[in-house]
C-alpha cells in the first residue's frame, strides 16, 4: 500500500508543562511535582502523529527566530515530518503553558507568537496542499490561512479534515470546503449550541463529523444517515494533552488509506488511547504499531 500523503497546516509551540496534584483555582498557588519542556502546538502535534501513524507528512506553519524555533524545527524533522517549507519569522515562537493534574486533566494557555504571522500561502505551500491526499488543519493559526488552504485543497480534490480547535465560530467559506469535521463537546457547542445533545446538528455545516467525548468515546455522523457511537479504548490515563491531536491525525491517515470512515474512527480511538498513557504532547504521540495493538474493529 502506498503511503498516504498528508499535509498539515497549523501551529507549532514550545510546550512548558508542569505537573501538580490539582490544577490551581484563580488566585491560588499550587506546588508542582515535575516540569518538562517539549515541542507542541496542534499543527506540529498532528503532523508528528500522522507521520508516526504511517503517513508521508509535510508540515506548513511558522516558527520564530528564537532558540525555541530552532528546537521545534529539529524535533519535528526528527519525527519524520517534511519541514522543508516551514517558515521562520523574526521574533518569538509560539508558547503553550500547560498544567496537568494527577488525573491527567489539563489547563492550557497558548501565546501564538510566530503562528500569528502565518498568512498568505506561497505557491510552493499551495502546491503541497494540492498534491496531498488529505489536508489536516486546526484553528491556532489565522483562519484566513486555513480557509485559503482548504479552498485550494477542495478545488484540487484533496480531502479536507478540519479540527475546529480551539472553540470558535468558523467562517462559512471554510466550512463549505470541509469534508470531515472533528470537534470536542465545547467546540461543537460553539458551532451549533448543541454539544453532545445533538451531534447531528453538525451536519447542517459539513457532510461528515466526529464529536469526541474523551473517556466516553466519540460519535460519527454523516448526511447518509449514519449516527454511530464509538466507545473509548480503556487505558490508564497519565496525560490527556495531545489525545485529540493523535485522534485527528490517525483518523486522517486511515481515511486517506481508503478505510471506511467508521473503521477509521475506531482506529483513531485507539490512537487517542495510546497517547494518554504518556506525559507530554509530541513525545506521547503513538506509533502505528501502538495504535494497532489497541485497535478493535467495529462489530
N, C-alpha and C positions, 0 to 999 in steps of 0.2 A: 504493500500500500504506500503510495507517495505521501510525503509529509504534507499536512495541511499548512497552507501559508496564512499566517495571522499577522495583521498589523494592529498594533495598539497605539492609539492617540490618547495621551493623558499626562498625568503629573508624575514628578519624581521628587521625593522629600527625604531628608535625613530624619529618621525617627529617633527621638530621645525618649527611652522607655523606662519608667520607674514602676517597681512592684511594691505593693503595700497590702496589709491585711484588709483594708477597706478604702474606698475612694473618699477623698475629703469632701465635706459639705462646704458651701460658701462661707468664707471666713475662717475655715478650720485648717490647721496644720496637722498632717499625719506623718509619722515616722515610717519611712520606707525600708525595704529589705534588700532590694537589688536594683542595679541600673545597667542598661546596655544601650549602645548607640548602633543602629542598624539602618540600611537603606530601606525606604518605603515609598509611600505615595501610591494611590490606587492604580495609576498608569503603569509605573515600574513594577509594582506587585503583580499585576495581571500579565504583563509581558513575561516576567520571570516564570510565573505559574504556567503560562501557555507553553513556554519552551520546555519546562520540566515535564509537562503533560504529553510532550511528543511533537509539538508543532515546530515549524520553522518560523521564527517570530522576529519581527522588526519593531522597534520602539521609536515613536516620534514624540518629542517633547522638548523641554528646555531645562537646563541646569545652570547654576551660577558660576562665576569665575572664582569662587572661593574654594577652600580646602574640601568642604562638603561636596562640591560639584565634582572634584577630581575623584573622590572616593565613590560617589554614586555611579559615575560612568564606569569605573573599573569593576565595581561589584556587579553591575547589570550586564556588562560584557562577559564577565567570568561565568555568569549563569547561562551563557549560550545564546544571548539575545543580540541581534544585529543593532548596534548603536551608531552605525555609520552616518546617520542623518540627525543624530541627537544634537540639538543646538546648545551652544554655550553663550550666555549673555552676561554682560558686565553686571556685577552685584552679587547679592546673596542668593543661594539656593533655597528652595522650599524646605521648611522645617515642620515636623509634627511633634507635639509634646503629648506623650501617651502615658496615661496612668492605668495600671491593671491591678485588680484586687485578687484576693485569694481564690475566688470562684471563677476567675478568668474573664470577668466583665471589665469593660474599659470605658474611659472617657478621653476624648482626643481633641486637642486644639491644633489647627493647621494654620501656618503662616505661609501663604503661597510663594513669596519670593519670585524666582525666575519663572515659575509656572504662569504667572500673570502676564508675562511678556511673550508667551507662545501664541502669536497671532499671525494671520496671513500666510497660509501654507505655500511653500515653494513648489515649483514644477516637479522637482525630484520627490518631494513628500507626496504630492498628489499622484504621481506615477506609482509610488509604492502602494498607496491606497487602492488604486485601480487594479493593480496586478495581484492583490491578495484574494484569498478565498473568503476570508472573514475579516471585517473591521470590528475592533472592540474599542469602545470609548466610554468615558465617565464624565463627570461634571466638575472636576477640580482644576480645569483649565478654562479659559474664556469660552463661553458657549458658542460664540461666533465661529471659533476654530473647529469645535466639534461638529457644528452644523455644516461647515464647508466640507469637512472630511466625509461626513455621512452622505451628503448630497452627491459628491463625486463618486463615492463607492456605489451608491444605489444606481447611478447612471451607467456604471461600468459592469453591473451585475454582481458586485461583491456583496455578500451578506453583511448586514449591519446589526451588531449586538450593542445595545446601549444599556449600561448600568447607570441608572439615573441617580447617582450619589455624588455629593451629599443632597439631601432632600431640598427640592426647589421646584418651581414651575419650569416647564420645558417648552420652548417655542414650538409653535405648530409646524413650521417648516422642518424642524429637526425630527419631530415625531413622525412626519409624513415619510421620512427616509428610513425609519427603523423597521427592521424585520422581526426582531426579538427584543423585548424589554425585560430587564432584570431589576427588581426593586425589593427592598425590605418593607416592613409594615409602615414605618414612618415615611418612607419615600412614596409608597403607594398612597398614603393618606394626603401627602402634599399634592399629588397629581389628581386624585379623584374624590378625596374626602371620605373614602370608604374603608381604606386599610384592609384588614383581614376579613372584614364583614362581607365583602363582595369583591373577590379577585377578578371576577368577570367584568367589573366596571372598567378595568384597564383596556378592554377590547374596544372601547369607544375611541381609544387613542392609537392603538397599534394592533397588528393582526395576531400577534402571539406574545405571551407574557409569562414570566415566572415570578411569583411572590414568595420570597424566602422568609421563614419564621424561626430561624436559629434552631434550637433544640426540638422544635415542633415540626421540622421538615420544611416542605415547600409545596405550593400549588402551581400546577401548569395549566394554563388556559389558552385556547385559541378560537378563532372565528369559525372553525369547522365543528365546534360543539364540544371540544374536549374540556374537561374540568376535573383534573386528577390530583389528588393529594399524594405526594411522595414523602414517605417518612424519613426522618433523620437517621443517620447511622450512629448508633450509640457508642461513644468512646469517653474516656476520662478527659475532661476539659482542663487545659492549662492556661490557654490564652486564645481568645476569640478574635484577636485584632484583624487578621487577614483572611478569615474564613470566607467572607463574601467575595474577596478577590480570587481565591482559589476556586470557589464555586463557579464564578462567572467565566474565568479562563477555561476551566475544564469543559464547561458547557459549550463554549465556542469551538474548542478543539474537537470535541466529539461530534458536534453538528457539522463542522467542516469536513470531518472524515466520512460523512454520509450516514451516520447513525440516525435512527428515528429519534425525534426530539424528546419523547418520553424516556427512552433509554438514555439519552444524553443527560437529562435531568437527574436520573438515578446515579449516573457516573459522576456528575457534578456534586451530588450529595456526599458521595464517598470522598471526593477531593476536599470538600469543606471539613468533613470529619477528620481526615488525615492531618489537616492543617492545625486544628485546635489542640492537638496533642503536644505541641511545642511552643515555647515562648518566642515572641517576636513576629515580625511581618514577613519580610522576604526570606529569612532563614527557615521559616516554618513551612513554606510552600512545598507541597508534596511532589515527589517524582512519580512518573507513570506507574511504576510497579507498586508504589504505596497506595495509589488510588485503586489499582486492580485488586489488591489484597482485601480492600474493604467493600468493593463493588458487589452489589446484589442486583441482578437484572429484574426488571418489572415482571410480576407474575403473569 
